[in-house]
Amino acid sequence: MENKEVNVGKFVGRHLSQLKVLARMLEHELEGSKGAAEVSIDREVVESALDTLEIFVDDCDTLTGGGRRAKSGEPKPVVARLN
């Protein structure tokens, strides 16, 4: 069991780069708002952020043997990776 936890830690560590890019992208959008109380983000940016999060969550679910979607019987959404 402990060995599996180490593998999960390595897996998450390798995939954190996706979330770091997402965080930097959102920081860039905030800086572009020039201190305004409201931030306007293009739909494409929001879709890219959601895709990045869904890929990360799905990869983690696959590694850990499933998750909420697998138990509820809902079909797993398909996310296209654009490189």
Biopython code that builds the backbone (N, CA, C, O; Angstrom):
import numpy as np
from Bio.PDB.StructureBuilder import StructureBuilder

atoms = [
    (1, "MET", "N", (0.838, -1.199, 0.000)),
    (1, "MET", "CA", (0.000, 0.000, 0.000)),
    (1, "MET", "C", (0.876, 1.253, 0.000)),
    (1, "MET", "O", (0.591, 2.206, -0.727)),
    (2, "GLU", "N", (1.916, 1.260, 0.793)),
    (2, "GLU", "CA", (2.786, 2.420, 0.870)),
    (2, "GLU", "C", (3.470, 2.672, -0.471)),
    (2, "GLU", "O", (3.672, 3.823, -0.860)),
    (3, "ASN", "N", (3.825, 1.604, -1.177)),
    (3, "ASN", "CA", (4.450, 1.736, -2.482)),
    (3, "ASN", "C", (3.518, 2.439, -3.464)),
    (3, "ASN", "O", (3.967, 3.265, -4.258)),
    (4, "LYS", "N", (2.226, 2.119, -3.418)),
    (4, "LYS", "CA", (1.246, 2.765, -4.298)),
    (4, "LYS", "C", (1.145, 4.255, -3.998)),
    (4, "LYS", "O", (0.993, 5.058, -4.918)),
    (5, "GLU", "N", (1.226, 4.636, -2.732)),
    (5, "GLU", "CA", (1.159, 6.043, -2.373)),
    (5, "GLU", "C", (2.361, 6.805, -2.926)),
    (5, "GLU", "O", (2.227, 7.951, -3.354)),
    (6, "VAL", "N", (3.527, 6.173, -2.919)),
    (6, "VAL", "CA", (4.705, 6.812, -3.479)),
    (6, "VAL", "C", (4.505, 7.019, -4.977)),
    (6, "VAL", "O", (4.851, 8.077, -5.503)),
    (7, "ASN", "N", (3.953, 6.027, -5.670)),
    (7, "ASN", "CA", (3.709, 6.157, -7.099)),
    (7, "ASN", "C", (2.696, 7.261, -7.386)),
    (7, "ASN", "O", (2.851, 8.004, -8.355)),
    (8, "VAL", "N", (1.675, 7.375, -6.563)),
    (8, "VAL", "CA", (0.688, 8.447, -6.750)),
    (8, "VAL", "C", (1.372, 9.799, -6.586)),
    (8, "VAL", "O", (1.107, 10.729, -7.348)),
    (9, "GLY", "N", (2.238, 9.906, -5.611)),
    (9, "GLY", "CA", (2.959, 11.162, -5.388)),
    (9, "GLY", "C", (3.831, 11.531, -6.581)),
    (9, "GLY", "O", (3.861, 12.692, -6.989)),
    (10, "LYS", "N", (4.532, 10.570, -7.137)),
    (10, "LYS", "CA", (5.366, 10.829, -8.319)),
    (10, "LYS", "C", (4.501, 11.209, -9.508)),
    (10, "LYS", "O", (4.838, 12.115, -10.270)),
    (11, "PHE", "N", (3.389, 10.514, -9.660)),
    (11, "PHE", "CA", (2.473, 10.790, -10.774)),
    (11, "PHE", "C", (1.953, 12.213, -10.675)),
    (11, "PHE", "O", (1.986, 12.955, -11.656)),
    (12, "VAL", "N", (1.479, 12.596, -9.514)),
    (12, "VAL", "CA", (0.939, 13.947, -9.324)),
    (12, "VAL", "C", (2.032, 14.976, -9.538)),
    (12, "VAL", "O", (1.798, 16.017, -10.153)),
    (13, "GLY", "N", (3.222, 14.691, -9.035)),
    (13, "GLY", "CA", (4.332, 15.622, -9.216)),
    (13, "GLY", "C", (4.649, 15.874, -10.676)),
    (13, "GLY", "O", (4.926, 17.007, -11.072)),
    (14, "ARG", "N", (4.609, 14.817, -11.479)),
    (14, "ARG", "CA", (4.896, 14.962, -12.910)),
    (14, "ARG", "C", (3.795, 15.717, -13.635)),
    (14, "ARG", "O", (4.064, 16.402, -14.622)),
    (15, "HIS", "N", (2.567, 15.604, -13.164)),
    (15, "HIS", "CA", (1.445, 16.235, -13.844)),
    (15, "HIS", "C", (1.119, 17.637, -13.318)),
    (15, "HIS", "O", (0.230, 18.306, -13.845)),
    (16, "LEU", "N", (1.824, 18.073, -12.299)),
    (16, "LEU", "CA", (1.555, 19.410, -11.773)),
    (16, "LEU", "C", (1.912, 20.512, -12.762)),
    (16, "LEU", "O", (1.432, 21.638, -12.632)),
    (17, "SER", "N", (2.745, 20.202, -13.741)),
    (17, "SER", "CA", (3.112, 21.226, -14.724)),
    (17, "SER", "C", (1.880, 21.747, -15.452)),
    (17, "SER", "O", (1.814, 22.925, -15.802)),
    (18, "GLN", "N", (0.900, 20.866, -15.683)),
    (18, "GLN", "CA", (-0.343, 21.298, -16.333)),
    (18, "GLN", "C", (-1.041, 22.361, -15.498)),
    (18, "GLN", "O", (-1.518, 23.368, -16.021)),
    (19, "LEU", "N", (-1.093, 22.122, -14.195)),
    (19, "LEU", "CA", (-1.775, 23.078, -13.311)),
    (19, "LEU", "C", (-0.968, 24.360, -13.144)),
    (19, "LEU", "O", (-1.541, 25.434, -12.960)),
    (20, "LYS", "N", (0.358, 24.256, -13.207)),
    (20, "LYS", "CA", (1.197, 25.450, -13.116)),
    (20, "LYS", "C", (0.974, 26.347, -14.326)),
    (20, "LYS", "O", (0.892, 27.568, -14.188)),
    (21, "VAL", "N", (0.874, 25.747, -15.513)),
    (21, "VAL", "CA", (0.602, 26.530, -16.723)),
    (21, "VAL", "C", (-0.763, 27.204, -16.607)),
    (21, "VAL", "O", (-0.918, 28.372, -16.963)),
    (22, "LEU", "N", (-1.745, 26.466, -16.109)),
    (22, "LEU", "CA", (-3.087, 27.025, -15.926)),
    (22, "LEU", "C", (-3.053, 28.205, -14.957)),
    (22, "LEU", "O", (-3.667, 29.240, -15.215)),
    (23, "ALA", "N", (-2.339, 28.051, -13.850)),
    (23, "ALA", "CA", (-2.247, 29.136, -12.870)),
    (23, "ALA", "C", (-1.596, 30.372, -13.480)),
    (23, "ALA", "O", (-2.049, 31.492, -13.243)),
    (24, "ARG", "N", (-0.543, 30.178, -14.258)),
    (24, "ARG", "CA", (0.125, 31.321, -14.896)),
    (24, "ARG", "C", (-0.786, 31.998, -15.913)),
    (24, "ARG", "O", (-0.788, 33.223, -16.039)),
    (25, "MET", "N", (-1.562, 31.191, -16.638)),
    (25, "MET", "CA", (-2.477, 31.758, -17.620)),
    (25, "MET", "C", (-3.535, 32.625, -16.915)),
    (25, "MET", "O", (-3.848, 33.724, -17.372)),
    (26, "LEU", "N", (-4.076, 32.120, -15.805)),
    (26, "LEU", "CA", (-5.079, 32.901, -15.072)),
    (26, "LEU", "C", (-4.463, 34.158, -14.451)),
    (26, "LEU", "O", (-5.112, 35.202, -14.407)),
    (27, "GLU", "N", (-3.221, 34.069, -13.972)),
    (27, "GLU", "CA", (-2.531, 35.251, -13.451)),
    (27, "GLU", "C", (-2.383, 36.299, -14.548)),
    (27, "GLU", "O", (-2.569, 37.492, -14.305)),
    (28, "HIS", "N", (-2.050, 35.851, -15.749)),
    (28, "HIS", "CA", (-1.909, 36.761, -16.883)),
    (28, "HIS", "C", (-3.238, 37.469, -17.178)),
    (28, "HIS", "O", (-3.263, 38.670, -17.447)),
    (29, "GLU", "N", (-4.332, 36.718, -17.124)),
    (29, "GLU", "CA", (-5.651, 37.316, -17.366)),
    (29, "GLU", "C", (-5.987, 38.343, -16.281)),
    (29, "GLU", "O", (-6.558, 39.393, -16.575)),
    (30, "LEU", "N", (-5.635, 38.041, -15.031)),
    (30, "LEU", "CA", (-5.886, 38.995, -13.945)),
    (30, "LEU", "C", (-5.069, 40.269, -14.126)),
    (30, "LEU", "O", (-5.576, 41.373, -13.933)),
    (31, "GLU", "N", (-3.808, 40.109, -14.496)),
    (31, "GLU", "CA", (-2.959, 41.281, -14.713)),
    (31, "GLU", "C", (-3.492, 42.127, -15.869)),
    (31, "GLU", "O", (-3.373, 43.352, -15.858)),
    (32, "GLY", "N", (-4.072, 41.469, -16.852)),
    (32, "GLY", "CA", (-4.626, 42.187, -18.000)),
    (32, "GLY", "C", (-5.883, 42.962, -17.684)),
    (32, "GLY", "O", (-6.298, 43.815, -18.468)),
    (33, "SER", "N", (-6.498, 42.682, -16.546)),
    (33, "SER", "CA", (-7.723, 43.392, -16.179)),
    (33, "SER", "C", (-7.444, 44.765, -15.579)),
    (33, "SER", "O", (-8.376, 45.523, -15.313)),
    (34, "LYS", "N", (-6.188, 45.089, -15.365)),
    (34, "LYS", "CA", (-5.760, 46.416, -14.888)),
    (34, "LYS", "C", (-6.401, 46.814, -13.569)),
    (34, "LYS", "O", (-6.789, 47.969, -13.391)),
    (35, "GLY", "N", (-6.514, 45.871, -12.644)),
    (35, "GLY", "CA", (-7.002, 46.180, -11.312)),
    (35, "GLY", "C", (-8.503, 46.363, -11.194)),
    (35, "GLY", "O", (-8.987, 46.769, -10.138)),
    (36, "ALA", "N", (-9.241, 46.082, -12.232)),
    (36, "ALA", "CA", (-10.703, 46.233, -12.191)),
    (36, "ALA", "C", (-11.304, 45.181, -11.265)),
    (36, "ALA", "O", (-10.717, 44.121, -11.049)),
    (37, "ALA", "N", (-12.460, 45.482, -10.731)),
    (37, "ALA", "CA", (-13.132, 44.547, -9.829)),
    (37, "ALA", "C", (-13.653, 43.326, -10.585)),
    (37, "ALA", "O", (-13.744, 42.236, -10.019)),
    (38, "GLU", "N", (-13.995, 43.507, -11.861)),
    (38, "GLU", "CA", (-14.489, 42.404, -12.682)),
    (38, "GLU", "C", (-13.438, 42.033, -13.718)),
    (38, "GLU", "O", (-12.729, 42.887, -14.250)),
    (39, "VAL", "N", (-13.358, 40.743, -13.987)),
    (39, "VAL", "CA", (-12.400, 40.240, -14.966)),
    (39, "VAL", "C", (-13.180, 39.618, -16.114)),
    (39, "VAL", "O", (-14.078, 38.804, -15.897)),
    (40, "SER", "N", (-12.836, 39.999, -17.315)),
    (40, "SER", "CA", (-13.466, 39.431, -18.500)),
    (40, "SER", "C", (-12.502, 38.431, -19.130)),
    (40, "SER", "O", (-11.385, 38.782, -19.512)),
    (41, "ILE", "N", (-12.949, 37.179, -19.232)),
    (41, "ILE", "CA", (-12.114, 36.114, -19.793)),
    (41, "ILE", "C", (-12.822, 35.547, -21.008)),
    (41, "ILE", "O", (-14.022, 35.275, -20.975)),
    (42, "ASP", "N", (-12.067, 35.373, -22.074)),
    (42, "ASP", "CA", (-12.627, 34.783, -23.286)),
    (42, "ASP", "C", (-13.117, 33.372, -23.016)),
    (42, "ASP", "O", (-12.571, 32.657, -22.176)),
    (43, "ARG", "N", (-14.136, 32.993, -23.730)),
    (43, "ARG", "CA", (-14.706, 31.650, -23.601)),
    (43, "ARG", "C", (-13.651, 30.575, -23.873)),
    (43, "ARG", "O", (-13.632, 29.546, -23.198)),
    (44, "GLU", "N", (-12.777, 30.802, -24.850)),
    (44, "GLU", "CA", (-11.730, 29.844, -25.189)),
    (44, "GLU", "C", (-10.773, 29.628, -24.018)),
    (44, "GLU", "O", (-10.310, 28.510, -23.790)),
    (45, "VAL", "N", (-10.479, 30.690, -23.283)),
    (45, "VAL", "CA", (-9.585, 30.577, -22.125)),
    (45, "VAL", "C", (-10.247, 29.721, -21.040)),
    (45, "VAL", "O", (-9.600, 28.862, -20.442)),
    (46, "VAL", "N", (-11.524, 29.958, -20.794)),
    (46, "VAL", "CA", (-12.249, 29.176, -19.791)),
    (46, "VAL", "C", (-12.327, 27.716, -20.210)),
    (46, "VAL", "O", (-12.141, 26.823, -19.383)),
    (47, "GLU", "N", (-12.605, 27.459, -21.505)),
    (47, "GLU", "CA", (-12.660, 26.087, -21.994)),
    (47, "GLU", "C", (-11.305, 25.397, -21.854)),
    (47, "GLU", "O", (-11.246, 24.224, -21.487)),
    (48, "SER", "N", (-10.221, 26.108, -22.140)),
    (48, "SER", "CA", (-8.884, 25.537, -21.980)),
    (48, "SER", "C", (-8.591, 25.218, -20.522)),
    (48, "SER", "O", (-7.996, 24.185, -20.216)),
    (49, "ALA", "N", (-9.008, 26.104, -19.621)),
    (49, "ALA", "CA", (-8.804, 25.865, -18.194)),
    (49, "ALA", "C", (-9.577, 24.629, -17.737)),
    (49, "ALA", "O", (-9.046, 23.792, -17.006)),
    (50, "LEU", "N", (-10.822, 24.522, -18.168)),
    (50, "LEU", "CA", (-11.622, 23.349, -17.809)),
    (50, "LEU", "C", (-11.033, 22.068, -18.384)),
    (50, "LEU", "O", (-10.991, 21.045, -17.701)),
    (51, "ASP", "N", (-10.579, 22.114, -19.631)),
    (51, "ASP", "CA", (-9.953, 20.939, -20.236)),
    (51, "ASP", "C", (-8.728, 20.496, -19.448)),
    (51, "ASP", "O", (-8.533, 19.306, -19.199)),
    (52, "THR", "N", (-7.907, 21.465, -19.059)),
    (52, "THR", "CA", (-6.703, 21.146, -18.293)),
    (52, "THR", "C", (-7.054, 20.487, -16.966)),
    (52, "THR", "O", (-6.442, 19.488, -16.588)),
    (53, "LEU", "N", (-8.030, 21.035, -16.263)),
    (53, "LEU", "CA", (-8.443, 20.452, -14.982)),
    (53, "LEU", "C", (-9.062, 19.074, -15.160)),
    (53, "LEU", "O", (-8.794, 18.172, -14.366)),
    (54, "GLU", "N", (-9.888, 18.894, -16.194)),
    (54, "GLU", "CA", (-10.521, 17.593, -16.433)),
    (54, "GLU", "C", (-9.498, 16.527, -16.793)),
    (54, "GLU", "O", (-9.614, 15.383, -16.353)),
    (55, "ILE", "N", (-8.502, 16.886, -17.584)),
    (55, "ILE", "CA", (-7.444, 15.930, -17.930)),
    (55, "ILE", "C", (-6.702, 15.500, -16.673)),
    (55, "ILE", "O", (-6.446, 14.313, -16.475)),
    (56, "PHE", "N", (-6.357, 16.462, -15.827)),
    (56, "PHE", "CA", (-5.635, 16.150, -14.590)),
    (56, "PHE", "C", (-6.467, 15.249, -13.684)),
    (56, "PHE", "O", (-5.968, 14.250, -13.167)),
    (57, "VAL", "N", (-7.734, 15.602, -13.494)),
    (57, "VAL", "CA", (-8.613, 14.816, -12.620)),
    (57, "VAL", "C", (-8.829, 13.414, -13.188)),
    (57, "VAL", "O", (-8.782, 12.432, -12.448)),
    (58, "ASP", "N", (-9.064, 13.315, -14.494)),
    (58, "ASP", "CA", (-9.273, 12.008, -15.117)),
    (58, "ASP", "C", (-8.025, 11.134, -15.011)),
    (58, "ASP", "O", (-8.122, 9.938, -14.738)),
    (59, "ASP", "N", (-6.849, 11.734, -15.227)),
    (59, "ASP", "CA", (-5.611, 10.967, -15.094)),
    (59, "ASP", "C", (-5.428, 10.467, -13.669)),
    (59, "ASP", "O", (-5.007, 9.329, -13.458)),
    (60, "CYS", "N", (-5.743, 11.309, -12.689)),
    (60, "CYS", "CA", (-5.636, 10.889, -11.281)),
    (60, "CYS", "C", (-6.660, 9.812, -10.951)),
    (60, "CYS", "O", (-6.347, 8.863, -10.232)),
    (61, "ASP", "N", (-7.889, 9.945, -11.469)),
    (61, "ASP", "CA", (-8.911, 8.918, -11.255)),
    (61, "ASP", "C", (-8.480, 7.582, -11.842)),
    (61, "ASP", "O", (-8.678, 6.534, -11.227)),
    (62, "THR", "N", (-7.892, 7.622, -13.033)),
    (62, "THR", "CA", (-7.427, 6.393, -13.677)),
    (62, "THR", "C", (-6.344, 5.730, -12.840)),
    (62, "THR", "O", (-6.343, 4.511, -12.673)),
    (63, "LEU", "N", (-5.431, 6.523, -12.318)),
    (63, "LEU", "CA", (-4.336, 5.972, -11.524)),
    (63, "LEU", "C", (-4.835, 5.356, -10.223)),
    (63, "LEU", "O", (-4.341, 4.315, -9.790)),
    (64, "THR", "N", (-5.811, 6.001, -9.608)),
    (64, "THR", "CA", (-6.280, 5.527, -8.302)),
    (64, "THR", "C", (-7.409, 4.515, -8.409)),
    (64, "THR", "O", (-7.957, 4.093, -7.390)),
    (65, "GLY", "N", (-7.760, 4.122, -9.613)),
    (65, "GLY", "CA", (-8.772, 3.080, -9.778)),
    (65, "GLY", "C", (-10.188, 3.594, -9.888)),
    (65, "GLY", "O", (-11.130, 2.902, -9.501)),
    (66, "GLY", "N", (-10.354, 4.780, -10.402)),
    (66, "GLY", "CA", (-11.701, 5.313, -10.588)),
    (66, "GLY", "C", (-12.023, 6.359, -9.557)),
    (66, "GLY", "O", (-11.232, 6.661, -8.663)),
    (67, "GLY", "N", (-13.179, 6.886, -9.705)),
    (67, "GLY", "CA", (-13.591, 7.941, -8.795)),
    (67, "GLY", "C", (-15.081, 8.079, -8.796)),
    (67, "GLY", "O", (-15.807, 7.107, -9.001)),
    (68, "ARG", "N", (-15.539, 9.280, -8.569)),
    (68, "ARG", "CA", (-16.964, 9.574, -8.462)),
    (68, "ARG", "C", (-17.712, 9.187, -9.733)),
    (68, "ARG", "O", (-18.790, 8.600, -9.647)),
    (69, "ARG", "N", (-17.175, 9.498, -10.899)),
    (69, "ARG", "CA", (-17.872, 9.194, -12.149)),
    (69, "ARG", "C", (-18.005, 7.695, -12.362)),
    (69, "ARG", "O", (-19.044, 7.204, -12.802)),
    (70, "ALA", "N", (-16.926, 6.972, -12.039)),
    (70, "ALA", "CA", (-16.951, 5.527, -12.271)),
    (70, "ALA", "C", (-17.975, 4.853, -11.368)),
    (70, "ALA", "O", (-18.612, 3.880, -11.773)),
    (71, "LYS", "N", (-18.140, 5.355, -10.158)),
    (71, "LYS", "CA", (-19.077, 4.753, -9.214)),
    (71, "LYS", "C", (-20.523, 5.107, -9.547)),
    (71, "LYS", "O", (-21.425, 4.303, -9.315)),
    (72, "SER", "N", (-20.748, 6.296, -10.085)),
    (72, "SER", "CA", (-22.115, 6.740, -10.337)),
    (72, "SER", "C", (-22.685, 6.170, -11.632)),
    (72, "SER", "O", (-23.886, 6.281, -11.878)),
    (73, "GLY", "N", (-21.843, 5.566, -12.456)),
    (73, "GLY", "CA", (-22.310, 4.979, -13.699)),
    (73, "GLY", "C", (-22.404, 5.961, -14.851)),
    (73, "GLY", "O", (-22.846, 5.597, -15.941)),
    (74, "GLU", "N", (-21.995, 7.204, -14.626)),
    (74, "GLU", "CA", (-22.002, 8.183, -15.705)),
    (74, "GLU", "C", (-20.864, 7.865, -16.665)),
    (74, "GLU", "O", (-19.794, 7.426, -16.242)),
    (75, "PRO", "N", (-21.092, 8.087, -17.955)),
    (75, "PRO", "CA", (-19.987, 7.865, -18.889)),
    (75, "PRO", "C", (-18.883, 8.887, -18.668)),
    (75, "PRO", "O", (-19.142, 10.047, -18.348)),
    (76, "LYS", "N", (-17.657, 8.439, -18.845)),
    (76, "LYS", "CA", (-16.517, 9.313, -18.650)),
    (76, "LYS", "C", (-16.420, 10.281, -19.823)),
    (76, "LYS", "O", (-16.438, 9.846, -20.975)),
    (77, "PRO", "N", (-16.316, 11.596, -19.557)),
    (77, "PRO", "CA", (-16.236, 12.552, -20.655)),
    (77, "PRO", "C", (-14.917, 12.396, -21.400)),
    (77, "PRO", "O", (-13.908, 12.005, -20.813)),
    (78, "VAL", "N", (-14.928, 12.699, -22.675)),
    (78, "VAL", "CA", (-13.741, 12.612, -23.495)),
    (78, "VAL", "C", (-13.213, 14.034, -23.683)),
    (78, "VAL", "O", (-13.951, 14.937, -24.077)),
    (79, "VAL", "N", (-11.923, 14.214, -23.395)),
    (79, "VAL", "CA", (-11.288, 15.516, -23.523)),
    (79, "VAL", "C", (-10.193, 15.400, -24.572)),
    (79, "VAL", "O", (-9.306, 14.554, -24.458)),
    (80, "ALA", "N", (-10.253, 16.227, -25.567)),
    (80, "ALA", "CA", (-9.226, 16.209, -26.606)),
    (80, "ALA", "C", (-8.012, 16.982, -26.113)),
    (80, "ALA", "O", (-8.141, 18.105, -25.625)),
    (81, "ARG", "N", (-6.850, 16.390, -26.238)),
    (81, "ARG", "CA", (-5.619, 17.079, -25.858)),
    (81, "ARG", "C", (-5.066, 17.763, -27.083)),
    (81, "ARG", "O", (-4.801, 17.122, -28.100)),
    (82, "LEU", "N", (-4.893, 19.051, -26.987)),
    (82, "LEU", "CA", (-4.359, 19.836, -28.091)),
    (82, "LEU", "C", (-2.924, 20.190, -27.785)),
    (82, "LEU", "O", (-2.648, 20.936, -26.845)),
    (83, "ASN", "N", (-2.027, 19.668, -28.559)),
    (83, "ASN", "CA", (-0.593, 19.959, -28.340)),
    (83, "ASN", "C", (-0.037, 20.746, -29.491)),
    (83, "ASN", "O", (1.146, 21.085, -29.492)),
]
sb = StructureBuilder()
sb.init_structure("model")
sb.init_model(0)
sb.init_chain("A")
sb.init_seg("    ")
for serial, (resi, resn, name, xyz) in enumerate(atoms, 1):
    if name == "N":
        sb.init_residue(resn, " ", resi, " ")
    sb.init_atom(name, np.array(xyz, "f"), 0.0, 1.0, " ", f" {name:<3s}", serial, name[0])
structure = sb.get_structure()
